[in-house]
Amino acid sequence: MKACVIGAGVAGLASASLLLKEGYEVDIYEKEDMVGGRALTIDNSISYGDYINLLKRFDMYVPFAEPSLEEIFGGLIGGYKMDLGFHLIGGGENAAPLRILSSLGIKQEIIGSRIGFIGKKVDYPYLSTLDKMKMLPRILQLLFSRKETIRALESVSMEETIKKYGKGKMKLTLELFPRLITTVNDLSRISTGETFWAQRELMGSHPVSYPVGGLNSIAKNFSSWVEKNGGKIIHQKVEKIIIEGGAASGIKVGNEEKEYDIVISSLPAQDTFSIASEKNFPEEWAEKIKNLEGTGSLCAYYALNEMDENLMGKAFVFIERNAGVEGNDAVGMIDFKIADSASGMSPSGKYLVQAYVICTPEEARRRKKVESLREIMDKYMGKLIPGYEKKMDWCIYPSIWHLDGVAKTIDNEKPPVSTPVRNFFIVGDSTNAKGVGINCAADSANLLMAELKK
Ligand SMILES: Cc1cc2nc3c(=O)[nH]c(=O)nc-3n(C[C@H](O)[C@H](O)[C@H](O)COP(=O)(O)OP(=O)(O)OC[C@H]3O[C@@H](n4cnc5c(N)ncnc54)[C@H](O)[C@@H]3O)c2cc1C
């Protein structure tokens, strides 16, 4: 069987690996000249102009930078590496991309941490053993409910669950983590069942981790395995998927048509019709797909020349009440894993810190809104490192309106990997795989294999 995978992001590469393992012949087509998609790491080999173009291609822009981006890319960035924006992987060792890599015999090194909280004072870890003992019976009751019970909770909003269970620290926990898990601030849109599925899946490992060598090392690990095992990565844009008699039979690249037994697209689901003619799909399916909504964020990179050793390697969350965003409160995170020299992201004696605050895609595009979100992030950074501005060499604030392909909310149902067109599948973070972001992208490869085995 010959398979064509469109896109060499985490989902495309994980799918290609599992297909190769099952004996498929696999060609991956990637329109960019690098692999990784949104899981991309850049360094000083990239010019200012290339950086701006890259951001545009991934639905991003940089509303603020100090000094200017030209100056940062003109030399200040030397020795640093950074991703497209803030990146942490939920679930440490149990995260889907790491599990798939491990099944291929590849050990991805990570730096894992627990999570602290920036409130009136800074608590690390946020939940003490005593807190856990007090809260665990209720949380465990939910986590280990029968599968049917959790499924029934899928249509119950987190807002309703908080009204029922949320008291004291349990309330704050339920206000924080579902938002971090989904990258959505509006608790009335977050599904309780979905949150507990994600929690259940990732239990027993570090809550968050960062891959040593940069986020892109995940894609690089996958792509070298793919190439060693006979898969081809072809850097060409797919123009069209050929669909005949209700089934996909190949693709068009440049002026050439190529035949395949199955075609797998890892484009954001909403972009499917940029390469597949809509008339081949039932109207209802097409309308649903086109109207799916992603998630947004304002990120920050702070490059510091001094660091409090106590913060190194740790991650901290914050909640800003009445932030004027959808969902009223804005939740965000400040992370010191890439400040750790073991990550390979900061040069010796320098410390890169990454942060993000959740917002909707629409808010991420609005200059006034991101201005107020920047103030919030800077305020919490100042609570961790008072007067950090004096220790800062430069900072960049990337804003993204397509962080997760499709927001995992009650009103925005993620589609399955199989489509109404035979032999045509979609993978990636827009599908109904487990978790969000990189976890969802990688786990969609498992769903694909399960579907093909059917
Ligand atoms: C700023 C930012 C911060 C994020 N933070 C986090 C985080 O902290 N934690 C987390 O888990 N996730 C995070 N994410 C999300 C995570 O990066 C994505 O979920 C994941 O990388 C998506 O992988 P994918 O393979 O599904 O899609 P993509 O990475 O988008 O891959 C799709 C690929 O298809 C290629 N392509 C598109 N069209 C064509 C064509 N016609 N022909 C050939 N190739 C084509 C693209 O170039 C791309 O390489 C973040 C994303 C961003 C942008």
The ligand as a Gaussian input file, in Angstrom:
#p B3LYP/6-31G(d) Opt

LIG

0 1
 C        3.116000      29.947000      19.261000
 C        2.634000      28.562000      19.517000
 C        2.658000      28.056000      20.796000
 C        2.225000      26.757000      21.053000
 N        2.332000      26.246000      22.318000
 C        2.041000      24.953000      22.546000
 C        2.302000      24.341000      23.808000
 O        2.792000      24.979000      24.745000
 N        1.987000      23.023000      23.973000
 C        1.460000      22.273000      22.951000
 O        1.191000      21.075000      23.153000
 N        1.197000      22.828000      21.751000
 C        1.487000      24.128000      21.524000
 N        1.271000      24.685000      20.290000
 C        0.589000      23.870000      19.277000
 C        1.517000      22.879000      18.586000
 O        2.654000      23.538000      18.083000
 C        0.721000      22.248000      17.462000
 O       -0.433000      21.645000      18.020000
 C        1.453000      21.163000      16.698000
 O        2.771000      21.542000      16.379000
 C        0.626000      20.883000      15.428000
 O        1.207000      19.875000      14.672000
 P        0.486000      19.377000      13.352000
 O        1.405000      18.397000      12.712000
 O       -0.907000      18.969000      13.647000
 O        0.330000      20.681000      12.406000
 P        1.444000      21.620000      11.770000
 O        2.606000      21.723000      12.647000
 O        0.749000      22.874000      11.374000
 O        1.901000      20.818000      10.453000
 C        1.285000      20.937000       9.204000
 C        2.375000      20.917000       8.142000
 O        1.770000      20.897000       6.855000
 C        2.536000      21.698000       5.972000
 N        1.673000      22.034000       4.831000
 C        0.585000      22.865000       4.848000
 N        0.033000      22.920000       3.610000
 C        0.758000      22.086000       2.808000
 C        0.664000      21.701000       1.431000
 N       -0.315000      22.156000       0.653000
 N        1.588000      20.838000       0.950000
 C        2.590000      20.338000       1.741000
 N        2.722000      20.690000       3.056000
 C        1.820000      21.529000       3.575000
 C        2.923000      22.882000       6.859000
 O        4.022000      23.589000       6.318000
 C        3.261000      22.173000       8.155000
 O        4.618000      21.793000       8.219000
 C        1.697000      25.980000      19.996000
 C        1.664000      26.489000      18.701000
 C        2.162000      27.758000      18.454000
 C        2.166000      28.240000      17.034000

